Amino acid sequence: MPAYVERSPESASADAVAQPERAQVDVALLFRGTQAGNFNQRLDAQLASASAPWSAIEHCFPHAEQLSAGVSWPLDVSSTAASELDATVSPEWRGWQDFRGLGVRGSAQTTELTAPVATLDFEAAGLSSPLILSVARDSLVVTNRSSHSVARALLIYSHPGGVGVTFVAALDPGEQRVTVLGPKELPPEALLELARAQLTEFFSAGVGPELAPAMAAAKSIPFLETQGLRLIALLDEEQEPASVSFSQPVAMRQRVVVSHSEILKPDEESRVVAEVMDPSIGIAEARASFGRFTQAKLEFVAKSTDGSASARAAALLTELRAQ
């Protein structure tokens, strides 16, 4: 994560944690415009909830103010080139540089460096995955349980031997599709390159060839390089969890809503529960084992009907949120 990204000192509230279904919402604003001349414009953003209440903002750049009615996000966009991020910063952030749009910085701090994207994230309660995965005999079945059609989706399985990507055809509400996991015959490096090309193609169909490579580069680690089974879908604009308005007219707006659902396989579920129950496992060991989804996996075990497992996971969660 770049050093300039602001981290909230607040942890998720107990009410948010108790919600049966919720989602991590990441908002990224990129601006297309002329790089010629000395262009600079204040373009403050206002975010309003399109669903249930939000948690405290967890990370943001530039600084955003959380209000009772939403979020106030003072921005400046300019032709000043965004500062290049070096290799010490995750590709999840450096990938947005591929878009080569206008630079973004905070309106209140004119000396603040310029970034390629404005970002913030928070949790929203009451949001559920539109797609679910189930097993019927020896087949995998993807079901659209939402009230909206899903035009494009991917089933991704990343494991030590590589990564496989399978395109899922359009699904109307309630419709199911039998699918299989992607190819496994190639070396891991070749499978990853193929998967990156497939991810770029997937985004291109929805956002066009200019933005798609940057999105694929920014999402390569969470979608392709983090081990696990997941469903990715492009959703209709009306399904966006936060609406964004600007203080100045914008010539053209393109809203992209991406759903990312992690699927806990039975063998992974057993492993997670066993490690949580191991008294020698502390929060450092849990984070090393569970990776970027440590909190989600601990919350899963915390809901277990096994009182010992639930209590142990709750204790680890308390320690995690205190860091």
LUMMIFI-247295 format. One record per residue: x, y, z of N, C-alpha, C, O in turn. Coordinates in steps of 0.02 Angstrom, whole numbers, plus 50000, padded with zeros to 5 digits. Layout:
XYZXYZXYZXYZ ...
end
This chain:
500424994150000500005000050000500445006250000500935006550038 500295011349958500715017349958500695020850026500195020650061 501255024050043501295027450108500795033150114500595034850169 500585036050057500125041850061499405039850076498995044250090 499235033550073498545031350086498395032050161498765029550203 497845035450175497655036550245497295030450273496855027650241 497505028450334497205022650367496785025150425497005029250465 496175022550430495735024650484495945021450550496115015450551 495955025250605496115022250670495545018150698495635014450746 494945018950668494365015350693494325008450663494495007450605 494115003550704494004996750679493274995950663492865000250680 493104990450631492414989050615492004988550679492244985750729 491404991250678490984991150738490724984150751490704979850707 490524982950814490254976450831489614975050793489474969350775 489214980350781488584979450744488724977050673488364972650648 489244979850641489404977750573489634970450572489454966650527 490044968550622490294961750624489734956750633489774951150608 489204958750669488654954150684488204952950625487794948350626 488254957050573487804956350516487924949650481488504947750470 487384945950462487474939550429487784940050360488154935550339 487644945550324487924946450258488144953650250487774958250265 488744954450227489004961150215489564960650164489784955150147 489784966250140490294966250087490804971550101490654976750130 491414970250080491944975350078491854979050012491864976049959 491774985650016491654989749957492274993949944492494997849986 492564993249885493134997249863492905002049809492614999849759 493035008449818492845013549769493485016349738493945018449774 493525016349673494095019249637493845024149585493415022449544 494095030349587493915035549539494515037049495495045039049520 494435036149430494955037849381494665043049334494065042849318 495085047649311494845053149271495215053349204495825053449201 494825053549151495095053949083495055061249061494555064649074 495575063749030495565070649006496205072348971496655068148966 496245078448946496835080548909497425081448955497365084049010 498005079348932498625080448970498985086748945499515088448971 498695090148896499015096048868498905102148913498385102648945 499375106748914499305112948951499335111849026499515106449050 499145117049063499155116849136498445116449161498165121449184 498145110549157497445109549176497395107749249497755103349274 496935111149285496815109449355496095111349372495875116949356 495735106849403495035108249420494855104949486495035099149499 494515108749528494235105749589493605101949570493175104549535 493565095749593493005091449575492815087349636492935081249638 492535090649685492365087249747491835081849735491355082849697 491935076149767491475070549760491055069749823491295071049879 490435067649814489985065949869489755058749859489495057049806 489835054649910489615047649907489015046849953489015049150010 488505043549928487915041949967487785034549965487915031349914 487545031750019487415024650022486825022749978486295026049980 486915017549938486365014949898486075008649930485655005249901 486305007149991486065001050024486045002150099485805007350122 486304997450137486284997650209486845002150236487265004450198 486855003250302487365007650331488075005250318488194999250308 488545009950319489245008450308489615008250375489395010950425 490185004950373490645005350429491055011750421490945015650374 491515012950467491985018450458492415017050397492565011250381 492615022350362493075021650306493725018650332493995021050382 493975013450298494565010050322495205012950293495705013850328 495205014450228495785017550195495515022650145494965021850118 495895027850132495675032650080496265036850056496745037950092 496205039149995496635044249967496235047749912495945044349870 496215054449911496425058949964495965058350026495535053950029 496075062750075495685062550136494945063350122494745067650081 494525059350154493805059650148493495060650216493735057850266 492955064550219492595065750281491955061650281491535062250236 491875057450332491275053350338490745057250376490855059150434 490175058350344489625062150373489035057550384489035051850362 488525060050419487935055850433487575053950369487275048550365 487605058250318487245056950255487685053850202487445052650146 488315052450217488755049450167489475051550178489705051950234 489825052950123490535054550125490665060650082490445061050025 491035065550110491275071250071492005070050054492405068650098 492165070649990492825068749966493115074349923493015074349862 493465079249952493735084949913494305082649868494795079749891 494245083849803494735081649754494955087349709494575092049696 495575086949686495825090949630496055086049576496395081149591 495865087349514496125083349458496515088049413496325093749402 497075085549387497495089949348497885086049295497905079949295 498205089849250498625086849198499315085149225499725082349189 499435086749288500075084849319500125077249322499675073949347 500665074549297500745067349295500755064449365501065067349410 500415058849374500415055549439501115053049457501495051049413 501275053349520501915050949544501975043449532501515039649547 502535041349504502635034249490502765030549556503165032649597 502425024949564502515020749623503055015549610503055012449557 503505014649658504055009949647503845002749664503275001549685 504304998149656504154991049664504004988949736503774983349747 504124993449784503954991749853503204992149865502954989749916 502844995249819502114995949825501784990249786502004988549731 501264987449814500924981749783500664983449713500444989149701 500694978649666500404979749600499664981349601499404984149553 499314979749656498614981649662498524989149657498004991549634 499034992949679499015000249674499375002649611499135007249578 499944999649596500325001849537499955000549472500065003949423 499504995549472499134993949411498724999649384498645000149323 498465003949428498055009649404498465014549362498175018449324 499125014449369499545018949329499485017449255499605021849213 499295011249237499245009449167498705013349130498715013649068 498235016249167497695019949135497945026549106497695028949055 498455029549139498755035849116498235041449108498225044949058 497805042049159497315047449159497565053549194498175054349203 497115057949215497305063949251497545062149321497335057149350 497975066349349498205065349417497675067649467497275072049452 497685064649526497195066249578497575068049642498065064749660 497335073249677497605074849743497055078149784496515079649758 497185079349848496685082349892496645089849882497145093149873 496025092549884495925099749874496215103849931496455109449920 496205101149992496415105150050497165105550057497415109950092 497535101050025498265100850033498595101449965498695096449930 498765107549945499025108649878499725105649869499945104649812 500065104149923500735101249917500715093549915501235090349907 500125090749922500055083449923500255080649854500115083749803 500575074949854500785072049791500175070049749499625069349776 500275069049685499745067349639499755059749627500275056849613 499165056649631499095049349622498695047949559498345052349534 498745041749533498365040049472497625038449485497235037849438 497425037849549496745035849565496565038349635496995038649679 495925040049644495665041549710495325035149735494925032249699 495485033049796495215026749821494975027449893495255031249932 494465023649909494265022749979493905016049985493655013449935 493875013450046493525007150056493185007150124493395010550170 492655003150129492255002650190491864996150186491864992650135 491514994450240491074988650240490354990950238490184995950269 489934987350202489214988750198488824982550218488944977150192 488374983350265487974977750289487394976450242487164980850206 487154970250243486554968550205486664967050132486184966150094 487294966850110487444965350040487624958050033488004955350074 487364954749983487504947649973487764946449902487634950449857 488124941049894488394939349828487824937649781487374933849799 487824940449720487294938749672487364931549646486864928549626 487974928849646488094922149620488314917549677488684919549721 488084911349675488304906249722488524900149683488304898949627 488974896349714489244890349683489034884249723489094884249785 488804879149690488604872949723488864867049682489094867849626 488814861049712489044855049678488444850449667488054849049712 488374848149605487854843349587488194837349556488434837649499 488224831749595488604825849574489334827949563489664829949611 489574827449502490274829149489490354835849454490884837549429 489814839749452489824846149416489774852049464489474851549517 490064857649443489994863949479489424867849448489374868449387 488994870649490488404874249466488424881349492488464882449553 488404886249447488374893249465487654895549459487334894549407 487384898549513486694900749514486654908249527486994910949571 486244911749487486124918749498485524919449545484954918449525 485654921049608485114921549657484854928649665484424930049707 485114933249624484884940249628484284941349584484054936949548 484014947449587483444949349546483664952849481483244955449445 484314952949468484584956149408484954950949365485224946049391 484954952149300485344947849255486094949349265486284955049279 486504944249257487224944949260487494943149191487454937349170 487774948149156487974947149087488634943349080488714939449033 489094944549127489764941549122490014939549191489934943249239 490314933649195490594931349258491184926749245491244923949191 491614926149295492184921649292492184917249354492034919549409 492354910949345492504906349400493264905449400493544903049350 493594907249455494324907149459494534902549515494284902949571 495004898149500495294893649551496044894449549496374892349502 496314897449602497034898449608497314893749661497044893549717 497834890049645498104884949689498864884449677499114887649630 499224880549716499954880349707500174878249638500724880149616 499764874449602499954872249535499794877149480499934875849422 499504882949497499334887849446498654890849458498384890549513 498364893649406497704896749410497304895049348497574895149293 496674893449357496224891949302495644896849301495354898249354 495464899349243494924904149235494404901349187494584899149132 493774901449207493234898949165492714904449157492474907249206 492544906049094492014910949081491334907749095491214901949076 490904911449128490214909249141489754913449098489764919549103 489344910249057488894913749012488354917549051488264916449111 488004922049017487504926349049486984922249088486764916949066 486804924949146486324921649189485754926449206485864931849233 485134924449190484554928249211484404926649284484664921749311 483984930749317483814929349387483554922149397483104919949361 483844918649444483644911749459483944906549413483854900549425 484304908649361484574903849313485214900649339485584903749377 485334894449319485934890749339486344888949277486084888449222 486994887949288487444886049234487944880949261488284882149311 487984875249228488484870149245489144872149214489164874049155 489684871749253490324873949228490874869249253490744864749293 491464870349230492054866549253492604871449268492574877249248 493114869149304493684873549318494124874149257494114869949212 494514879449256494924881049198495504876249187495574871349224 495924877449136496454872849116496994872049170497104876549210 497304866149171497824864549220498444861549188498914859649224 498474861049122499004857149089499664860949083500184857849072 499654867549090500254871549078500634872949142500364872049197 501264875149137501644877149196501294883049230500934886749198 501394883949296501054889349333501154896249302500684900249299 501764897749279501904904349250501484905449187501224910949176 501424900249145501034900849084500294901449099499934905249066 500064897849150499354898349170499194905349195498654907949182 499664908349232499544915149258499504920149201499074924549202 499954919649152499934924249095499284923449056498984928349035 499074917249047498444915949013497864918949052497404921949023 497874918049118497334920649160497314928249158496774931249157 497894931449157497904938849153497594941249087497224946149086 497744937649033497444939448968496684938448970496314942548943 496454933049002495734931849008495394937049051494834939149036 495734939249104495444944449147495394951049110494894954549116 495904952749071495874958849030495314958548980494944963348970 495234952748947494694951848899494014952448933493544955448905 493954949648993493324950049031493134957249045492564959249035 493624961249069493474968249083493354972249019492944976849019 493714970648965493644974348902492934974148876492694979048849 492604968448885491914967748861491444972548895490914974348868 491634974748957491194979148994491414986448995490994990948998 492074987648993492314994549002492724997048944492905002948942 492884992648896493284994848839494024993548848494254992248904 494404993948793495114992048795495574997048829496144995348845 495345003248843495775008248873495835007048949496385007348976 495285005748981495275004949054495424997649075495694996549128 495234992849033495284985749052495974983549074496034980149126 496524985349038497184983049061497364985549131497684981949169 497174991749147497314994449214496924990649267497184989149320 496294989149253495884985449300496174978449311496204976049368 496374975249257496654968449262497304968549301497434963949341 497724973649290498364974049326498244975249400498584972249442 497754979549416497614981049486497294975249523497364974649583 496944970949486496574965449518496904958649508496624953449527 497504958449480497844952049468497984948449534497874942349538 498224952049585498394948649648497774945949683497764940049699 497254950049697496684947249732496284942149692495994937549721 496254942849626495844938349586496224932149563495944926649563 496854932949543497224927449510497784924449552497914918449548 498114928649592498734926349624498644924449698499104921849729 498064925749726497904923649794497554916949791497034916349758 497814911949825497524905249820496814905149847496664908149899 496384901749811495684901249831495234900249772495454900349714 494594899349786494074898449735493614904449740493374906149794 493474907849683493084913949685492674914949622492834912349569 492144918749629491724920849573491774928349564491714932149613 491894930549503491934937649486491384939149435491284935449388 491024944649445490484946449399490464953949388490614957749434 490284955949327490134962949312489384963949319488984960349288 489184968749361488484969749377488214976049344488594980249320 487554976649343487234982649316487384988649361487514987849420 487364994649331487515000649369487045001749428487245004449479 486414999649421485945000749475486094996549537485774997449589 486564991949531486764987749588487364990549626487624987349670 487574996649608488144999649642487965001049715487425003449730 488414999449762488275000349833488355007549857488155009149913 488645011849815488735018849833488645023049770488945021649718 488245028349775488165032949719488645038749727488775040949783 488915041149672489425046449673489175052349632488945051549576 489215058249661489055064449625489645069249632490045068649678 489685074049585490255078649584490005085949588489445087449569 490445090249612490275097349620490265101149554489995106549550 490575098249501490595101249435490325096249384490375090249394 490035098749329489795094149277490355089849249490915092249240 490215083649235490695079049206490435077149137489855075049130 490865077849086490645076749017490385069649005489875068748972 490725064749032490525057849022490715053749083491275054449109 490255049549105490395045349163490305038049144489835036249109 490745033949169490695026749159490745023349227491265023749260 490205020149248490195016849313490295009449302489965006349259 490745006449341490894999349335490794996249404491094998349453 490364991149407490214987749471490454980549464490204976749423 490944978749506491234972049503491074968449569491204971049623 490794962449563490654958249622491204953049628491394949749579 491474952149689492004947349703491774943149763491704945749818 491664936749751491424932249804491924926649815492094922949769 492174926049877492624920649895492214914549916491714915149951 492434908649895492094902449910492544898049952493104896349931 492304896150011492704892050056492544884750043491994882350059 493034881150013492934874049999492934870050064493224872250114 492614864150064492584860150126493264858550156493354858750217 493754856850113494414855350141494744861450171495094860950222 494624867350141494894873550168494534875350233494844877750281 493884874150235493504875450296493774871350354493864873950410 493914864850342494174860550395494864862850418495014862750477 495274865050370495944867350387495914873650430496274874250479 495474878350412495414884550449495184883250520495464885950568 494674878950528494424877450595494964874050637495054875750696 495344869450607495864865850644496414870650667496654870050723 496604875350624497134880050643496894884850697497264886650742 496264887050692495994891450743495994887950811496124891150862 495844881550812495804877750874496494875950902496544873850960 497014876650863497694875050884497934880450934498014886150914 498054878750997498254883851046498924887051032499074892351059 499334883950989499984886950973499934892250919500424895650905 499334892950888499244897850834499014904450863498474904950893 499434909550855499244916350875499024920250814498974917550759 498884926650823498634930650767499164931350712498984931650653 499804931650730500324932150679500344925950635500404926450574 500284920050667500284913750629499654913150587499664910650531 499084915550614498454915250577498494919650515498264917650461 498774925550522498834930050464499294927150412499164927750352 499834923950434500304920950386499974915150349500114914050290 499524911450382499204905650352498594907550309498504904850255 498184912150334497554913750301497614919450251497164920350209 498154923350254498264928550204497774934250208497554936150262 497614937050149497224943150146496504942250171496164947150185 496284935950178495604934750201495584932250272495114928750292 496094934150312496124931950381495504933950420495204929750455 495304940150416494724942450454494094938650434493704936550477 493984937850370493384934350346493364927150370492844924650390 493944923850369493964916850390493854916150465493534911450488 494144920750504494034920550575493294922050592493014919050638 492994926650555492294928050567491854922050550491344920850582 492054918350499491684912250481491694907250539491174904450557 492284906150568492344901450624491984904150685491724900250725 491974910750694491644913650752490894912250752490574912550805 490614910750694489894909150689489764901750697489194899450689 490284897850711490224890650716489764888750775489734892250825 489424883050767489014880350822489454877050876489214875650931 490084875950860490564873450909490774879250953491134883850931 490574879151016490704884751060491444886151070491644891951075 491844880851074492564881851084492884885251024493284889851032 492704882850964492974885950903492754893150896493144897550878 492114894350911491844901150905492194905850953492374911450934 492304903651015492634907951065493364909351046493604914951054 493704904251022494404904951002494464909850943494904914150943 494014909250893494024913850836493864920950858494164925750833 493394921650904493214928350928493804931750962493914937750954 494194927751000494774930551034495304932850984495604938150992 495414928850931495894930750880495654936950842496064941250824 495004937450830494734943350796494844949650837495014954850810 494744949150902494854954850945495584957150941495724963150937 496034952350941496744954050936496904957050868497304961750863 496604954350815496724956850747496494964150741496844968250712 495904965650766495624972450759495994977550802495954983550789 496344975050852496714979650896497374981750864497694986550888 497594978450811498244980050780498184985950733498674987950702 
end
